[in-house]
Amino acid sequence: MSVFQFIETSIVDGVGVIELNRPKQYNALNRTMVREIVEAMESFDQRDEVITILLTGKGRAFSAGADIDEMANDDSIRLELLNQFADWDRLALIKKPIIGAVKGFVFGGGFELALCCDMLIAASGTEFSFPEVNIGVMPGAGGTQRLTKLVGRTKAMEWLLTGDRIPVEKAMEHGIVNRIVSHELLMEEAMKFAGKLAKQPPLSLRLIKDSVNKAVDYSLYEGMQYERKNFYLLFSSEDQKEGMQAFIERRKPNFKGR
């Protein structure tokens, strides 16, 4: 495993774990940290022993947002030359399911990072927010787009224009969060859920994620055609043969990701 400055990584029973590790700064995201997150995810995406990815944060918060100290003196030309969001764009290319285990503050860039996950498990008391408007800017790593597609135009507009905090219960109500657990059980429940996915056939997970993501942007007809091709593709896999034979023989399948 690589050694990183601002994150910690491990592999546990098919789950690639990434922990944001700037707890004194509430895991504020600087550019190096974002790059490390992406590199770790890309590495896990290529490793056969990793079936699913779990993203979480050390300390009291998932992430309080971007590192404002790093950005305060930037100008438009510098951001363009830095290609500020190039690393963020790479997150959309991760093929394996990403589960976020969030707690405390999930603000700004931290909220955008959480929205890059495929599913979210949140600790009770967690709050979400896009407070960028309060400091004269706006989300830039996909926040306006992902939130709107997830909760609809009017609610996204309200939260983005006011910067109001969203209690975890309301986030659950609007489909941002999959489930709420006690703070003490967050990692146990997240690992249990990730471990459940890690027992599923890897190619099925990959192509289901691919098809669901296409549903966001495609028409119903286009999405159904795309889904059908992925369905057909899985019939070329060894796991399909194993899964159906195990069903016929009434035994547990032994999936190998091939």
C-alpha positions in Angstrom: 0.0 0.0 0.0 1.1 3.6 -0.7 2.0 5.9 2.1 0.0 9.1 2.0 0.2 12.4 3.9 -3.4 13.2 4.5 -5.3 9.9 4.3 -4.9 6.3 5.6 -5.8 3.2 3.6 -6.3 -0.4 4.3 -8.0 -3.5 2.9 -10.3 -5.6 5.1 -12.1 -8.6 3.7 -12.6 -7.2 0.2 -13.3 -3.7 1.3 -10.8 -0.9 0.4 -10.9 1.6 3.3 -9.9 5.3 2.9 -9.9 7.5 6.0 -9.4 11.2 5.7 -6.8 12.1 8.2 -6.7 15.8 9.1 -8.9 15.6 12.2 -7.6 18.9 13.8 -8.7 20.7 10.6 -12.0 18.7 10.5 -10.6 17.0 7.5 -10.6 20.1 5.4 -9.7 19.2 1.8 -6.6 20.7 0.3 -5.4 19.9 -3.2 -2.9 17.2 -2.1 -5.6 15.5 0.0 -8.0 15.3 -2.9 -5.3 13.9 -5.2 -4.5 11.3 -2.6 -8.1 10.3 -2.3 -8.4 9.9 -6.0 -5.1 7.9 -6.3 -6.2 5.6 -3.5 -9.6 5.0 -5.2 -8.0 4.4 -8.5 -5.6 1.9 -6.9 -8.4 0.0 -5.2 -10.3 0.1 -8.5 -7.5 -1.9 -10.1 -6.9 -4.4 -7.3 -8.7 -7.8 -7.6 -8.8 -8.3 -3.9 -10.9 -5.1 -3.4 -14.6 -5.5 -4.3 -16.0 -2.3 -2.9 -14.6 1.0 -1.4 -15.4 2.6 1.9 -14.7 6.3 2.4 -14.8 7.9 5.9 -13.1 10.5 8.0 -11.1 10.4 11.3 -12.1 12.6 14.2 -15.4 14.4 14.8 -16.2 15.3 11.2 -16.3 13.7 7.7 -15.1 16.9 6.2 -15.9 20.6 6.9 -15.1 21.5 3.3 -12.3 22.9 1.2 -9.2 24.3 2.9 -10.0 28.0 2.6 -6.5 29.1 3.7 -5.1 27.4 0.6 -7.6 29.1 -1.8 -8.1 32.5 -0.3 -5.5 34.3 -2.5 -6.1 32.4 -5.7 -7.4 34.1 -8.8 -9.2 32.9 -11.9 -6.0 32.4 -14.0 -4.2 30.5 -11.3 -7.3 28.2 -10.9 -7.4 27.6 -14.6 -3.7 26.8 -14.9 -4.0 24.5 -11.9 -7.0 22.8 -13.5 -8.5 23.0 -10.0 -11.1 20.2 -10.4 -9.3 17.7 -12.7 -8.8 15.3 -9.8 -12.4 15.5 -8.9 -13.4 14.6 -12.4 -11.5 11.3 -12.0 -13.8 10.2 -9.2 -16.6 9.8 -11.7 -14.5 7.1 -13.4 -14.3 4.7 -10.5 -16.0 1.5 -11.4 -16.4 -0.2 -8.1 -19.2 0.8 -5.6 -18.2 3.6 -3.2 -19.8 3.7 0.3 -19.5 6.8 2.3 -19.6 6.6 6.1 -20.2 10.2 7.3 -20.5 12.0 10.6 -20.4 15.5 12.1 -19.9 18.1 9.5 -20.3 17.3 5.8 -19.9 20.8 4.4 -18.9 22.3 1.0 -16.3 20.2 -0.7 -16.9 17.5 1.9 -20.6 17.4 0.8 -19.4 17.2 -2.8 -17.1 14.3 -1.9 -20.0 12.6 -0.2 -22.2 13.0 -3.2 -19.5 11.2 -5.3 -20.2 8.1 -3.2 -22.8 5.7 -4.5 -24.4 5.2 -1.0 -24.1 7.0 2.3 -24.4 5.7 5.8 -24.6 8.6 8.3 -24.2 8.9 12.0 -27.0 10.5 14.0 -26.4 14.2 14.4 -24.6 14.6 11.0 -25.3 17.9 9.2 -24.9 18.6 5.5 -24.4 22.0 3.9 -23.2 24.0 0.9 -22.1 27.2 2.7 -20.0 28.6 -0.2 -22.5 31.4 -0.8 -21.8 32.8 2.6 -18.1 33.5 1.6 -18.9 34.9 -1.9 -18.4 31.8 -4.0 -20.3 28.6 -5.0 -19.7 24.9 -5.3 -17.3 24.1 -8.1 -16.7 20.3 -7.8 -20.2 19.2 -8.9 -22.3 20.3 -6.0 -24.9 22.2 -7.9 -25.2 19.4 -10.4 -25.2 16.3 -8.2 -27.5 17.8 -5.6 -30.0 19.0 -8.2 -30.2 15.6 -9.9 -30.6 13.9 -6.5 -33.2 16.1 -4.8 -34.7 18.2 -7.6 -34.4 21.8 -8.7 -36.4 23.7 -6.0 -34.9 22.0 -2.9 -31.4 22.2 -4.3 -31.9 25.9 -5.1 -33.0 26.6 -1.5 -30.1 24.8 0.1 -27.5 26.3 -2.3 -28.7 29.9 -2.1 -29.1 30.0 1.7 -26.2 27.8 2.8 -28.6 26.4 5.4 -27.6 23.2 7.3 -29.5 20.0 6.4 -30.1 17.7 9.4 -29.4 14.1 8.7 -33.1 13.2 9.0 -34.0 15.6 6.3 -31.1 14.3 4.2 -32.6 10.9 4.6 -36.0 12.1 3.6 -34.7 13.6 0.4 -32.7 10.5 -0.6 -29.2 11.9 0.1 -28.6 9.3 2.8 -29.3 5.6 2.7 -29.5 4.9 6.4 -28.8 6.6 9.8 -27.0 4.8 12.6 -25.8 5.7 16.0 -22.5 7.6 16.1 -20.9 4.8 18.0 -21.9 2.1 15.5 -21.1 4.1 12.3 -17.9 2.2 11.2 -19.2 -1.2 12.4 -22.4 -0.8 10.4 -20.6 0.7 7.4 -18.1 -2.2 7.3 -20.9 -4.7 7.7 -22.7 -3.2 4.7 -19.5 -2.9 2.6 -18.7 -6.5 3.6 -22.1 -7.6 2.3 -21.4 -6.0 -1.0 -17.9 -7.6 -1.1 -19.5 -11.0 -1.2 -21.4 -10.2 -4.4 -20.1 -10.9 -7.9 -17.7 -8.1 -8.7 -18.7 -7.8 -12.4 -22.4 -7.5 -11.6 -21.6 -4.7 -9.1 -19.5 -2.9 -11.6 -22.1 -3.1 -14.4 -25.1 -2.3 -12.1 -23.3 0.9 -11.0 -22.5 1.7 -14.6 -26.2 1.3 -15.6 -27.6 3.3 -12.7 -25.3 6.2 -13.4 -26.3 6.2 -17.0 -30.0 6.4 -15.9 -29.3 9.8 -14.4 -28.5 11.4 -17.8 -30.2 9.1 -20.4 -33.8 9.0 -21.5 -35.7 5.9 -20.3 -35.4 4.2 -23.7 -31.7 5.0 -24.0 -31.1 3.8 -20.4 -33.0 0.5 -21.1 -30.9 -0.2 -24.2 -27.7 0.5 -22.2 -28.9 -1.8 -19.4 -29.7 -4.6 -21.8 -26.2 -4.5 -23.3 -24.7 -4.8 -19.8 -27.1 -7.7 -19.0 -26.0 -9.5 -22.1 -22.3 -8.9 -21.3 -22.6 -10.6 -17.9 -23.6 -13.8 -19.7 -20.0 -14.0 -20.9 -18.7 -14.1 -17.3 -17.7 -17.2 -15.3 -19.5 -15.7 -12.3 -22.8 -15.9 -14.2 -22.3 -19.6 -14.9 -21.2 -20.2 -11.3 -24.1 -18.1 -9.8 -26.8 -19.9 -11.8 -25.3 -23.4 -11.3 -25.1 -22.7 -7.5 -28.7 -21.7 -7.6 -29.7 -24.9 -9.3 -27.6 -27.0 -6.9 -28.9 -25.0 -3.9 -25.4 -24.0 -2.6 -23.6 -20.8 -2.0 -21.8 -19.4 -5.2 -18.1 -18.9 -5.3 -17.7 -15.7 -7.2 -14.2 -14.8 -8.6 -14.8 -11.6 -10.6 -14.3 -13.2 -14.0 
